[in-house]
Amino acid sequence: MPKYLFGSHAYSSEHEDWPRILQKGYTTKVRPVCLCHADGNRPSLYIALARGHYLLKRLPYSGPLHAPYCEHYEPPPELSGLGQVSGSAIREEVESQTTVLSLEFALTKGRSRQPGIGADLEHESVRSDGAKLTMRGLLHFLMDDAGLTRWTPAMAGRRSWFVVRRELLKAASSKLTKGQPLPALLYLPENFSVDRADEIRQRQRESLGRLAESTSARMIVLGEVKAIENARYGKCLIVKHMPDMKLLMTDGLHNHLVSRFDHQLQLWSQLEATHLMLLATVSRSAQGVFSVEAACLMNVNEHWIPFETLFEWELLDALHRAQRRFTKGLRYNLPLSKPLACAVLQDTGEVSTALFVVPQDAKGEYVAAVSELVQQSNLQAWQWRAGLGAMPALPLNGVP
């Protein structure tokens, strides 16, 4: 159990007065010190207030300073797409305890834009400067900030949509974008129950109230895809736990969606235990019809850990079966041509191990970029040239 130094006193989160300790520290603006390292650098934390609860949070860029087995540890940002967008598209303001997000996609309809136009779909060729988050970048950031990219054996059997939704809402609670709180622009459906259907529908109407104010308004819907079906006109996208709300798509938008996310849809079909997550902007017509304006799809495994390829899924499956502790790397705005660590093992002793799944057709410059990432991070490295042979043995577990 980690301990933290508040002035001259050390406490753990199991202390009977822990909530009061955090509240007092928040009021007096104390910066607790994490005692995850026995000696050497001891990183500071700050106390935040989110959804009525006090919690400890890392200071910006301090994640790699914590011990690998510490709950506040974060892999070096250069191993994922986070390093590209941190400080530009994602700006943390510790004093105000908010994070400002710059989004590349619109949350209002422009006068010259037609609803459902295919060009609004999230593309693989995304911005390279990291100045603004794409839809995929926002989805990856929320998953990361919610802790849904982290795994320990104790989490087995404890993740469901209820838990995923709760953590995503916590992650969104202190975020601002386009001058507004992100939660006011974001809707995640709650678990549907026939016994509570009327009250759930009422909360859904209230949460999507922004769309009723103007036909030019957009909101972000984040959920799990249940089906993509034919409608009387065009197609419709059905989100789990939203049985009464079909999101309509034109034939053109549907064709573009299937073309752009063909790989994700194939993986979803092949791997039955996995989930397909959706982040979409939606609008509502004057007649009350909901339509998709832009969309992004992402595969996650049965434990809600994101993955990009069948080989990544196989690696994650091996890590789960071996009961390993790790953090999944996410791409954010990075194109597929840029390498990143699939995951970082946090149970290989005092030094973490970056796991790389190298594409079968990777050229020399790709392999050289992987080597450069390893050198920059000062971590151990493990590589699998996927498709050219069996997966190598996983690094040994160095935690007693």
N, C-alpha and C positions, 0 to 999 in steps of 0.2 A: 504494500500500500504506500503510494508516494506521500512524502511529507513536504511541508512548505514553511518557510521562515517568514513570520510576520514580526518585523522588528527583531527582538531578541528571543522570541518564542516560536517553537516549531509545532505545527499541528498537522494532522492528516484529516482527510475528508470524513473519516469515521468518528471524529471527535463529537461528543454529544452536543456541543454548542457550535458546530460547524456553520450553520446558517447565520447565527449571530456574529460569529467571527468574520464571515464574509461581509455581512451588512456593515459592521463597524469599519472594516477595512475599506469598503466602498465609500463610506461617508468621509473618512479621513484621507482618502486617496493614497492608501498604502500600496506599494508595489511588492507583492509577495515574491520570495525567491524560491525556485524549485530546487529541492535537494536530491534530484535524481542522480547527480554525479557525487561520488564520495569525496572527490577533491577536484581542483581545477576550476574551470568556468562554471558558474552557477547562474543560469538564465533567469531573468525576472519575468513575471507575469503581470497582468492587470485584472481587476475585478470588474465585470460587466453586469448590467441588469437587463435581462431579456425575458419578456413575457411573465414578469412578476417574480423571477427567480434570479438569485445572484450566482455567478459562475466565474471560474478562472479561465482566462483566455491568453493565448500566446501573444507576445508583442510581435509586430510585423517583422518578418524575415528571421525570427529567432527559432523556428522549428527545428532546424538541423543542429542547434546548440544543445538540445536535450539528449539524454541517453536514449539509445534505440528502443529500449523496452519501456520508456516513459510514455504515458498516455498523451503527453503534449508534444511528442516527437513528430516531426514532419520531414520527409525526405527533402534533399536539396531541390529547390524549385526548377533548376536547369534540367533535371531528369524528366520533367513532364512539360506540358505546355504552360504551366503556371508562371514560369519565369518570364515568358514573353509578355504576358498581360498584367503582371503584378506591378503596381505603381503607375500604370497608365489607364488601362480599361478597368482595373480594380484598384481603388485608392482607399486605404484604411486610415481613418481619422480617430486616433486613440482617445484624444481629449473629449470628443463628442460621442465616442463609442458607436460610431457609424461607419459603414463602408459604402462608398459611392461607386456605382457601377455605370459605365458608359456602354450603351447598347447600340449595336449596328443596325438593328431592325426597328421598324416603326411601330408605335402604339396608337397611331391615328391614321385614318385613310387620307391620302393626298387627293386633291381634286381630280388629278389626271390619272389616277390609278384605278383599275378595275378590280373588284373583289375576286379573290381566288386566282390571281394571275400567277403563272408558273414561275416567273422570275423571282418571286418572293420566297421560294423554297431554299432551305439551307444547302449550300453547295460544298463540295469537297475542296474546291479552290477558294479558300477563305482568306481574309486579310492577313498579310504577313507582318504588318507593323505593330500589331497588338494594341492599337489605339482604342478599339472598341470590341466588345464581346459579340461574337456571332451567337445564334441561337444555341448551337452546340456548346459554345464557350460558356454561356449562362447555365446550361444544364449541367455541365461538368463542374462549374464552380459551386453550384448549390449542392451537388452530390458530395463534393470534397468537403465543403464547409459543414455539412450535416454529419460528417464522420462516416458516411456510407461507403467510402472507399477503403475503410480500415477494417481489419478482421483479426479477431483472436478466437481461439477454440471455444471460449466461454460464450461466444455469440451464437453458436449453433442452435438452431431451432427457435431463436428469439427475434427473428426479423419477419415482419408481416407488413402488409400495406399500412396497417394502423401505425406501426412503429416508424416505417419509412416516411409516411406523411407527417407524423409528429416532428421528426427530426428535420425534415425539409422546411417546415413552417418555422421552427426555431432558427434555422439558418437564414431564412428570409427576413426575420423580424427586425434586424438592425441594419437593413440595407436600403439605400436610396438610389433611385434612378429617374432620370428625366424630371428631377425636382420633386418627386413624390416617393412616399414609402413604398417599397416593393410589395409588401403584403396587400396593399390596396389595388394592385394591378395583377395579382397572381391568385389563381384558384386551383386548389387541389381537392378533389372530391373526397368526402369522408366515407367510411365504410357504410354501404347501403344495407338497411335492414327493413324488411316489410313491416315489422311492428312499429317502426319509427319513421315510416315513409313520408308522412305529411310534414313532420318537423324538419326532416332532412331536406325535402324539396323547398321548404320555406327558407332555410339557411342558404341553400344554393341560389335561390332568387336574390336574396340579400347580398350575397358575396359577388354576384355578377351584376349588381345594380348599376355599375358604371356603364354597362352596355346599353341600358335602357335610357340613359341620358341623351345619347346621340348615336345616329347610325354611323358616324365617322370614328367612334371610339373603338378601341381594341383592348382586349385583356389577354393575359397569358394563362393558358390551361396546361397543367402538368399532371399527368396521370399514366395509367397503364392501358395500352391498346387491348380491346377485347376482340374487335373485328373491323374489317373494312368491307362494306357491303354495297350492293346495288340499291339505288333509290329510284323513285319514279322518274326523277330528272337528275342525272349525274350519279354521284356516289355519296356514301356517308361513312363517317368514321365514328365508331362506337367506343367510348372510354369506359372501362370497368368502374362500377359504383355510380354511374350516371345513366341508368337504364332509360330514363325518359327524355334524354337530351342527345339527339343525333346531330353530329357536326357535318353539315353538307359540304360537298366538294364538287366543282365542275368536272366534266370529263377531262378537260385539259389539265387541271391541277392534279387530278388523280393519276393520270398518265405520267406526269412529271414526278409525282411522289414515288410511284412504283419504279420508275427508271432510276431516280437518284438514290433511293434506298433499297434497291433490289437485293444487295448483299445482306442488309439487316433483316429484310423480310424472309430471305432464304434461311438464315440462321435461326430465326424465330420458328419457322416451320420445321426445321430439322431437329432442334433441341427442345423437346416438349416441356421440360421442367423450367425453361427460362421464361423471362418476361420481356415484353417490348414496351419501352417507355416512350411517351410522346411529350414534347414541348411544342405548343402551337399558339399562335395568336389567332383569336376568334373575334368575330363581329356579330351583331344582331340587327336584322332588318327591321323596318317599321312594322312589319307583320309578325315579328317575334321569332323569325327563323335564324338559327345560329349557323354560321359558315366559317370554315377554315380560311384564314388569310395567308398564313405561312406556317411551316411545320418542320420539325426535326425529330428523327427516330433514333433510339439508342437501345442496344441489347444489354440486358443484365442477366446474370445467372440466377439460380434459385435462391441465392442469398443476397440478391440485389446488388451484386458487385458488377460494374460495367465491364464489357469486353468488346473487342473489335473483330476478332477472327476466331475461327474454330480452334486454332492453335493456342490462342490466349485462353479460350475456355478450357482447353485440356490442361494448361498449366495451372489455372485457378483450381480446377477440380483436383489436381494432384496436391496442391497446397492445402486445400480443405481436408482431403483424406489423410494427409500427413500431420494435421493439426498444427499448422504453422501460423505464425503471427506476421502480418504483412500489411502494407499500404499499396493499393492499386494506383498506378500512374494514369493520368488522363491527358488527352491531347489538347483540350481547349481550342485555340484557333490554329494550332499547327496543322499543316497539310500532311498527308500520308507519306510524302517523300522525306520528311524529317523524322529521325529516330527518337524514341523516348523509352524509358524503362517501363516495361510492362507492370512490374511490381518491385517493391523494395522489402526484402526480408528484414525483420527487426528482432530476430531471435538467433543471430549468428555471432553473438558475443558483443564486444565493445564497438565493433565496426559493422554497420549494416551491409547488406549485399544487394546490389541492383541486379534484377533479372531482365535480360533482354531477349525478346523473341524476334530474331532477324528474318525478314522475308526471304523466301527461297531465291528470288530473282534479284536480291540486293547487289548493287554494284560496289566497286571499291570505295567510292566517296562516301557511301552509306556506312560501310564498315569502319572507315576512318573516323566518321562523325561519332559512332558509338564509342570508339576508343577515346576520343576527345572528351566525351561526356563523363566517362569513367574517371579520367585523370582530373577533371575539374571538380568532381564530387568527392574525391578521396575515399570512395567506398570500394568494397570488394565487388567483383563482377562475375556473373554467370551468363552464358550465352547459349541459345538454341537456334541453330539454323533450320528453321521449321520447314518441313517437307523434304529434307535431304537425309533424314535419319531419325531414329528414335530420340525421345527427349532424354537429355543427359540426367544423371542422378542429381537430385537437389542438394544444395549446400547443407552441411551438417548443422543440426540444431545445437547452438552453443549456449543455450539457457538451461540451467539445471532444472 
